[in-house]
């Protein structure tokens, strides 16, 4: 992200198995594209976290 994105940046930590959380992930980049190589040892993915009904009234 760049400074122009500061109004839209969000950072948080969520347990991967939290109720109401779904992570949709896929391999990052295009196969064979050198710019997409982050690590030759570990896999690289990009994902979207879907929050569903996580704010519940007490």
PDB file of N, CA, C and O in Angstrom:
ATOM      1  N   UNK A   1       0.841  -1.177   0.000  1.00  0.00           N
ATOM      2  CA  UNK A   1       0.000   0.000   0.000  1.00  0.00           C
ATOM      3  C   UNK A   1       0.886   1.240   0.000  1.00  0.00           C
ATOM      4  O   UNK A   1       2.054   1.183   0.383  1.00  0.00           O
ATOM      5  N   UNK A   2       0.326   2.335  -0.426  1.00  0.00           N
ATOM      6  CA  UNK A   2       1.050   3.595  -0.479  1.00  0.00           C
ATOM      7  C   UNK A   2       0.382   4.600   0.462  1.00  0.00           C
ATOM      8  O   UNK A   2      -0.716   4.341   0.954  1.00  0.00           O
ATOM      9  N   UNK A   3       1.022   5.738   0.718  1.00  0.00           N
ATOM     10  CA  UNK A   3       0.389   6.750   1.566  1.00  0.00           C
ATOM     11  C   UNK A   3      -0.979   7.204   1.038  1.00  0.00           C
ATOM     12  O   UNK A   3      -1.823   7.646   1.817  1.00  0.00           O
ATOM     13  N   UNK A   4      -1.199   7.099  -0.260  1.00  0.00           N
ATOM     14  CA  UNK A   4      -2.511   7.470  -0.826  1.00  0.00           C
ATOM     15  C   UNK A   4      -3.616   6.523  -0.382  1.00  0.00           C
ATOM     16  O   UNK A   4      -4.798   6.850  -0.492  1.00  0.00           O
ATOM     17  N   UNK A   5      -3.239   5.352   0.117  1.00  0.00           N
ATOM     18  CA  UNK A   5      -4.221   4.350   0.538  1.00  0.00           C
ATOM     19  C   UNK A   5      -4.537   4.416   2.025  1.00  0.00           C
ATOM     20  O   UNK A   5      -5.274   3.566   2.523  1.00  0.00           O
ATOM     21  N   UNK A   6      -4.004   5.395   2.752  1.00  0.00           N
ATOM     22  CA  UNK A   6      -4.128   5.395   4.212  1.00  0.00           C
ATOM     23  C   UNK A   6      -5.565   5.452   4.713  1.00  0.00           C
ATOM     24  O   UNK A   6      -5.839   4.980   5.817  1.00  0.00           O
ATOM     25  N   UNK A   7      -6.481   6.009   3.948  1.00  0.00           N
ATOM     26  CA  UNK A   7      -7.881   6.059   4.379  1.00  0.00           C
ATOM     27  C   UNK A   7      -8.553   4.691   4.274  1.00  0.00           C
ATOM     28  O   UNK A   7      -9.644   4.491   4.809  1.00  0.00           O
ATOM     29  N   UNK A   8      -7.910   3.757   3.589  1.00  0.00           N
ATOM     30  CA  UNK A   8      -8.522   2.454   3.346  1.00  0.00           C
ATOM     31  C   UNK A   8      -7.759   1.309   3.993  1.00  0.00           C
ATOM     32  O   UNK A   8      -8.211   0.166   3.930  1.00  0.00           O
ATOM     33  N   UNK A   9      -6.629   1.576   4.606  1.00  0.00           N
ATOM     34  CA  UNK A   9      -5.793   0.524   5.182  1.00  0.00           C
ATOM     35  C   UNK A   9      -6.373   0.038   6.504  1.00  0.00           C
ATOM     36  O   UNK A   9      -6.770   0.839   7.351  1.00  0.00           O
ATOM     37  N   UNK A  10      -6.418  -1.269   6.672  1.00  0.00           N
ATOM     38  CA  UNK A  10      -6.885  -1.893   7.903  1.00  0.00           C
ATOM     39  C   UNK A  10      -5.897  -2.986   8.268  1.00  0.00           C
ATOM     40  O   UNK A  10      -5.442  -3.738   7.406  1.00  0.00           O
ATOM     41  N   UNK A  11      -5.572  -3.069   9.532  1.00  0.00           N
ATOM     42  CA  UNK A  11      -4.663  -4.113   9.996  1.00  0.00           C
ATOM     43  C   UNK A  11      -5.276  -4.753  11.228  1.00  0.00           C
ATOM     44  O   UNK A  11      -5.726  -4.052  12.134  1.00  0.00           O
ATOM     45  N   UNK A  12      -5.296  -6.071  11.270  1.00  0.00           N
ATOM     46  CA  UNK A  12      -5.824  -6.761  12.436  1.00  0.00           C
ATOM     47  C   UNK A  12      -5.285  -8.188  12.453  1.00  0.00           C
ATOM     48  O   UNK A  12      -4.739  -8.676  11.464  1.00  0.00           O
ATOM     49  N   UNK A  13      -5.447  -8.831  13.578  1.00  0.00           N
ATOM     50  CA  UNK A  13      -5.085 -10.240  13.714  1.00  0.00           C
ATOM     51  C   UNK A  13      -6.339 -10.996  14.137  1.00  0.00           C
ATOM     52  O   UNK A  13      -7.038 -10.594  15.066  1.00  0.00           O
ATOM     53  N   UNK A  14      -6.610 -12.093  13.443  1.00  0.00           N
ATOM     54  CA  UNK A  14      -7.809 -12.883  13.703  1.00  0.00           C
ATOM     55  C   UNK A  14      -7.419 -14.353  13.740  1.00  0.00           C
ATOM     56  O   UNK A  14      -6.697 -14.815  12.856  1.00  0.00           O
ATOM     57  N   UNK A  15      -7.879 -15.100  14.740  1.00  0.00           N
ATOM     58  CA  UNK A  15      -7.589 -16.541  14.734  1.00  0.00           C
ATOM     59  C   UNK A  15      -8.150 -17.187  13.465  1.00  0.00           C
ATOM     60  O   UNK A  15      -9.281 -16.905  13.068  1.00  0.00           O
ATOM     61  N   UNK A  16      -7.372 -18.036  12.846  1.00  0.00           N
ATOM     62  CA  UNK A  16      -7.766 -18.643  11.577  1.00  0.00           C
ATOM     63  C   UNK A  16      -9.038 -19.486  11.699  1.00  0.00           C
ATOM     64  O   UNK A  16      -9.761 -19.674  10.721  1.00  0.00           O
ATOM     65  N   UNK A  17      -9.307 -19.992  12.907  1.00  0.00           N
ATOM     66  CA  UNK A  17     -10.492 -20.832  13.097  1.00  0.00           C
ATOM     67  C   UNK A  17     -11.626 -20.101  13.813  1.00  0.00           C
ATOM     68  O   UNK A  17     -12.517 -20.747  14.363  1.00  0.00           O
ATOM     69  N   UNK A  18     -11.611 -18.772  13.816  1.00  0.00           N
ATOM     70  CA  UNK A  18     -12.660 -18.000  14.477  1.00  0.00           C
ATOM     71  C   UNK A  18     -13.992 -18.207  13.765  1.00  0.00           C
ATOM     72  O   UNK A  18     -14.054 -18.288  12.538  1.00  0.00           O
ATOM     73  N   UNK A  19     -15.046 -18.290  14.554  1.00  0.00           N
ATOM     74  CA  UNK A  19     -16.384 -18.468  14.000  1.00  0.00           C
ATOM     75  C   UNK A  19     -16.759 -17.243  13.160  1.00  0.00           C
ATOM     76  O   UNK A  19     -16.534 -16.110  13.586  1.00  0.00           O
ATOM     77  N   UNK A  20     -17.325 -17.462  11.981  1.00  0.00           N
ATOM     78  CA  UNK A  20     -17.745 -16.383  11.103  1.00  0.00           C
ATOM     79  C   UNK A  20     -16.655 -15.868  10.175  1.00  0.00           C
ATOM     80  O   UNK A  20     -16.864 -14.893   9.453  1.00  0.00           O
ATOM     81  N   UNK A  21     -15.482 -16.522  10.188  1.00  0.00           N
ATOM     82  CA  UNK A  21     -14.368 -16.113   9.341  1.00  0.00           C
ATOM     83  C   UNK A  21     -14.156 -17.158   8.251  1.00  0.00           C
ATOM     84  O   UNK A  21     -14.090 -18.355   8.532  1.00  0.00           O
ATOM     85  N   UNK A  22     -14.051 -16.701   7.013  1.00  0.00           N
ATOM     86  CA  UNK A  22     -13.711 -17.569   5.891  1.00  0.00           C
ATOM     87  C   UNK A  22     -12.540 -16.938   5.153  1.00  0.00           C
ATOM     88  O   UNK A  22     -12.577 -15.752   4.825  1.00  0.00           O
ATOM     89  N   UNK A  23     -11.503 -17.724   4.890  1.00  0.00           N
ATOM     90  CA  UNK A  23     -10.348 -17.238   4.137  1.00  0.00           C
ATOM     91  C   UNK A  23     -10.384 -17.879   2.750  1.00  0.00           C
ATOM     92  O   UNK A  23     -10.383 -19.103   2.620  1.00  0.00           O
ATOM     93  N   UNK A  24     -10.417 -17.041   1.726  1.00  0.00           N
ATOM     94  CA  UNK A  24     -10.385 -17.507   0.340  1.00  0.00           C
ATOM     95  C   UNK A  24      -9.002 -17.157  -0.192  1.00  0.00           C
ATOM     96  O   UNK A  24      -8.643 -15.982  -0.260  1.00  0.00           O
ATOM     97  N   UNK A  25      -8.221 -18.172  -0.572  1.00  0.00           N
ATOM     98  CA  UNK A  25      -6.844 -17.932  -0.991  1.00  0.00           C
ATOM     99  C   UNK A  25      -6.548 -18.624  -2.318  1.00  0.00           C
ATOM    100  O   UNK A  25      -7.217 -19.579  -2.712  1.00  0.00           O
ATOM    101  N   UNK A  26      -5.525 -18.108  -2.989  1.00  0.00           N
ATOM    102  CA  UNK A  26      -5.065 -18.718  -4.233  1.00  0.00           C
ATOM    103  C   UNK A  26      -3.574 -18.423  -4.370  1.00  0.00           C
ATOM    104  O   UNK A  26      -3.031 -17.550  -3.693  1.00  0.00           O
ATOM    105  N   UNK A  27      -2.946 -19.146  -5.234  1.00  0.00           N
ATOM    106  CA  UNK A  27      -1.525 -18.885  -5.490  1.00  0.00           C
ATOM    107  C   UNK A  27      -1.359 -17.466  -6.022  1.00  0.00           C
ATOM    108  O   UNK A  27      -2.177 -17.000  -6.815  1.00  0.00           O
ATOM    109  N   UNK A  28      -0.311 -16.781  -5.590  1.00  0.00           N
ATOM    110  CA  UNK A  28      -0.084 -15.396  -6.011  1.00  0.00           C
ATOM    111  C   UNK A  28       0.669 -15.344  -7.334  1.00  0.00           C
ATOM    112  O   UNK A  28       1.466 -16.230  -7.643  1.00  0.00           O
ATOM    113  N   UNK A  29       0.411 -14.312  -8.097  1.00  0.00           N
ATOM    114  CA  UNK A  29       1.130 -14.097  -9.351  1.00  0.00           C
ATOM    115  C   UNK A  29       0.721 -15.074 -10.433  1.00  0.00           C
ATOM    116  O   UNK A  29      -0.181 -15.893 -10.255  1.00  0.00           O
ATOM    117  N   UNK A  30       1.399 -14.967 -11.547  1.00  0.00           N
ATOM    118  CA  UNK A  30       1.166 -15.863 -12.674  1.00  0.00           C
ATOM    119  C   UNK A  30       2.332 -16.835 -12.766  1.00  0.00           C
ATOM    120  O   UNK A  30       3.483 -16.430 -12.604  1.00  0.00           O
ATOM    121  N   UNK A  31       2.059 -18.099 -13.020  1.00  0.00           N
ATOM    122  CA  UNK A  31       3.147 -19.077 -13.121  1.00  0.00           C
ATOM    123  C   UNK A  31       4.224 -18.619 -14.101  1.00  0.00           C
ATOM    124  O   UNK A  31       3.928 -18.201 -15.220  1.00  0.00           O
ATOM    125  N   UNK A  32       5.469 -18.705 -13.663  1.00  0.00           N
ATOM    126  CA  UNK A  32       6.584 -18.345 -14.517  1.00  0.00           C
ATOM    127  C   UNK A  32       6.919 -16.867 -14.545  1.00  0.00           C
ATOM    128  O   UNK A  32       7.923 -16.474 -15.139  1.00  0.00           O
ATOM    129  N   UNK A  33       6.104 -16.047 -13.918  1.00  0.00           N
ATOM    130  CA  UNK A  33       6.346 -14.610 -13.905  1.00  0.00           C
ATOM    131  C   UNK A  33       7.366 -14.290 -12.817  1.00  0.00           C
ATOM    132  O   UNK A  33       7.085 -14.468 -11.631  1.00  0.00           O
ATOM    133  N   UNK A  34       8.539 -13.821 -13.209  1.00  0.00           N
ATOM    134  CA  UNK A  34       9.627 -13.588 -12.252  1.00  0.00           C
ATOM    135  C   UNK A  34       9.233 -12.604 -11.153  1.00  0.00           C
ATOM    136  O   UNK A  34       9.649 -12.768 -10.006  1.00  0.00           O
ATOM    137  N   UNK A  35       8.437 -11.580 -11.483  1.00  0.00           N
ATOM    138  CA  UNK A  35       8.036 -10.590 -10.482  1.00  0.00           C
ATOM    139  C   UNK A  35       7.169 -11.198  -9.389  1.00  0.00           C
ATOM    140  O   UNK A  35       7.066 -10.632  -8.301  1.00  0.00           O
ATOM    141  N   UNK A  36       6.546 -12.338  -9.657  1.00  0.00           N
ATOM    142  CA  UNK A  36       5.659 -12.965  -8.685  1.00  0.00           C
ATOM    143  C   UNK A  36       6.414 -13.847  -7.700  1.00  0.00           C
ATOM    144  O   UNK A  36       5.828 -14.314  -6.724  1.00  0.00           O
ATOM    145  N   UNK A  37       7.699 -14.084  -7.933  1.00  0.00           N
ATOM    146  CA  UNK A  37       8.466 -14.974  -7.051  1.00  0.00           C
ATOM    147  C   UNK A  37       8.893 -14.214  -5.802  1.00  0.00           C
ATOM    148  O   UNK A  37       9.699 -13.286  -5.872  1.00  0.00           O
ATOM    149  N   UNK A  38       8.351 -14.614  -4.672  1.00  0.00           N
ATOM    150  CA  UNK A  38       8.713 -14.026  -3.383  1.00  0.00           C
ATOM    151  C   UNK A  38       9.741 -14.899  -2.689  1.00  0.00           C
ATOM    152  O   UNK A  38      10.677 -14.406  -2.060  1.00  0.00           O
ATOM    153  N   UNK A  39       9.551 -16.195  -2.812  1.00  0.00           N
ATOM    154  CA  UNK A  39      10.446 -17.138  -2.155  1.00  0.00           C
ATOM    155  C   UNK A  39      10.511 -18.406  -2.981  1.00  0.00           C
ATOM    156  O   UNK A  39       9.484 -18.914  -3.431  1.00  0.00           O
ATOM    157  N   UNK A  40      11.705 -18.913  -3.180  1.00  0.00           N
ATOM    158  CA  UNK A  40      11.843 -20.184  -3.886  1.00  0.00           C
ATOM    159  C   UNK A  40      11.720 -21.364  -2.922  1.00  0.00           C
ATOM    160  O   UNK A  40      11.681 -22.518  -3.348  1.00  0.00           O
ATOM    161  N   UNK A  41      11.659 -21.067  -1.616  1.00  0.00           N
ATOM    162  CA  UNK A  41      11.563 -22.123  -0.610  1.00  0.00           C
ATOM    163  C   UNK A  41      10.132 -22.291  -0.086  1.00  0.00           C
ATOM    164  O   UNK A  41       9.681 -23.413   0.144  1.00  0.00           O
ATOM    165  N   UNK A  42       9.430 -21.189   0.100  1.00  0.00           N
ATOM    166  CA  UNK A  42       8.071 -21.230   0.644  1.00  0.00           C
ATOM    167  C   UNK A  42       7.062 -20.831  -0.416  1.00  0.00           C
ATOM    168  O   UNK A  42       7.388 -20.098  -1.349  1.00  0.00           O
ATOM    169  N   UNK A  43       5.843 -21.309  -0.272  1.00  0.00           N
ATOM    170  CA  UNK A  43       4.784 -20.939  -1.192  1.00  0.00           C
ATOM    171  C   UNK A  43       4.349 -19.500  -0.978  1.00  0.00           C
ATOM    172  O   UNK A  43       4.598 -18.917   0.077  1.00  0.00           O
ATOM    173  N   UNK A  44       3.716 -18.945  -1.955  1.00  0.00           N
ATOM    174  CA  UNK A  44       3.235 -17.570  -1.873  1.00  0.00           C
ATOM    175  C   UNK A  44       1.771 -17.560  -2.270  1.00  0.00           C
ATOM    176  O   UNK A  44       1.404 -18.098  -3.314  1.00  0.00           O
ATOM    177  N   UNK A  45       0.933 -16.951  -1.444  1.00  0.00           N
ATOM    178  CA  UNK A  45      -0.492 -16.872  -1.743  1.00  0.00           C
ATOM    179  C   UNK A  45      -0.998 -15.463  -1.496  1.00  0.00           C
ATOM    180  O   UNK A  45      -0.347 -14.650  -0.840  1.00  0.00           O
ATOM    181  N   UNK A  46      -2.148 -15.207  -2.026  1.00  0.00           N
ATOM    182  CA  UNK A  46      -2.867 -13.977  -1.731  1.00  0.00           C
ATOM    183  C   UNK A  46      -4.268 -14.406  -1.301  1.00  0.00           C
ATOM    184  O   UNK A  46      -4.792 -15.404  -1.795  1.00  0.00           O
ATOM    185  N   UNK A  47      -4.858 -13.674  -0.405  1.00  0.00           N
ATOM    186  CA  UNK A  47      -6.157 -14.103   0.093  1.00  0.00           C
ATOM    187  C   UNK A  47      -7.058 -12.945   0.484  1.00  0.00           C
ATOM    188  O   UNK A  47      -6.630 -11.798   0.615  1.00  0.00           O
ATOM    189  N   UNK A  48      -8.304 -13.291   0.660  1.00  0.00           N
ATOM    190  CA  UNK A  48      -9.323 -12.360   1.114  1.00  0.00           C
ATOM    191  C   UNK A  48      -9.974 -12.995   2.341  1.00  0.00           C
ATOM    192  O   UNK A  48     -10.303 -14.181   2.330  1.00  0.00           O
ATOM    193  N   UNK A  49     -10.157 -12.207   3.393  1.00  0.00           N
ATOM    194  CA  UNK A  49     -10.810 -12.697   4.600  1.00  0.00           C
ATOM    195  C   UNK A  49     -12.243 -12.172   4.589  1.00  0.00           C
ATOM    196  O   UNK A  49     -12.473 -10.965   4.508  1.00  0.00           O
ATOM    197  N   UNK A  50     -13.199 -13.093   4.672  1.00  0.00           N
ATOM    198  CA  UNK A  50     -14.616 -12.723   4.701  1.00  0.00           C
ATOM    199  C   UNK A  50     -15.098 -12.789   6.148  1.00  0.00           C
ATOM    200  O   UNK A  50     -14.976 -13.827   6.797  1.00  0.00           O
ATOM    201  N   UNK A  51     -15.635 -11.701   6.646  1.00  0.00           N
ATOM    202  CA  UNK A  51     -16.184 -11.618   7.996  1.00  0.00           C
ATOM    203  C   UNK A  51     -17.703 -11.705   7.879  1.00  0.00           C
ATOM    204  O   UNK A  51     -18.327 -10.848   7.252  1.00  0.00           O
ATOM    205  N   UNK A  52     -18.298 -12.730   8.474  1.00  0.00           N
ATOM    206  CA  UNK A  52     -19.732 -12.924   8.369  1.00  0.00           C
ATOM    207  C   UNK A  52     -20.341 -13.033   9.761  1.00  0.00           C
ATOM    208  O   UNK A  52     -20.018 -13.945  10.523  1.00  0.00           O
ATOM    209  N   UNK A  53     -21.213 -12.108  10.079  1.00  0.00           N
ATOM    210  CA  UNK A  53     -21.916 -12.111  11.375  1.00  0.00           C
ATOM    211  C   UNK A  53     -20.939 -12.193  12.555  1.00  0.00           C
ATOM    212  O   UNK A  53     -21.159 -12.966  13.488  1.00  0.00           O
ATOM    213  N   UNK A  54     -19.890 -11.420  12.516  1.00  0.00           N
ATOM    214  CA  UNK A  54     -18.918 -11.463  13.597  1.00  0.00           C
ATOM    215  C   UNK A  54     -19.236 -10.466  14.713  1.00  0.00           C
ATOM    216  O   UNK A  54     -18.691 -10.577  15.811  1.00  0.00           O
ATOM    217  N   UNK A  55     -20.096  -9.508  14.449  1.00  0.00           N
ATOM    218  CA  UNK A  55     -20.503  -8.550  15.471  1.00  0.00           C
ATOM    219  C   UNK A  55     -21.858  -8.974  15.998  1.00  0.00           C
ATOM    220  O   UNK A  55     -22.880  -8.797  15.334  1.00  0.00           O
ATOM    221  N   UNK A  56     -21.860  -9.523  17.169  1.00  0.00           N
ATOM    222  CA  UNK A  56     -23.097 -10.047  17.752  1.00  0.00           C
ATOM    223  C   UNK A  56     -23.490  -9.224  18.960  1.00  0.00           C
ATOM    224  O   UNK A  56     -22.638  -8.823  19.753  1.00  0.00           O
ATOM    225  N   UNK A  57     -24.771  -8.975  19.097  1.00  0.00           N
ATOM    226  CA  UNK A  57     -25.260  -8.253  20.273  1.00  0.00           C
ATOM    227  C   UNK A  57     -25.138  -9.150  21.494  1.00  0.00           C
ATOM    228  O   UNK A  57     -25.388 -10.353  21.416  1.00  0.00           O
ATOM    229  N   UNK A  58     -24.758  -8.570  22.608  1.00  0.00           N
ATOM    230  CA  UNK A  58     -24.627  -9.398  23.825  1.00  0.00           C
ATOM    231  C   UNK A  58     -25.878  -9.373  24.650  1.00  0.00           C
ATOM    232  O   UNK A  58     -25.938 -10.012  25.701  1.00  0.00           O
TER     233      UNK A  58
END
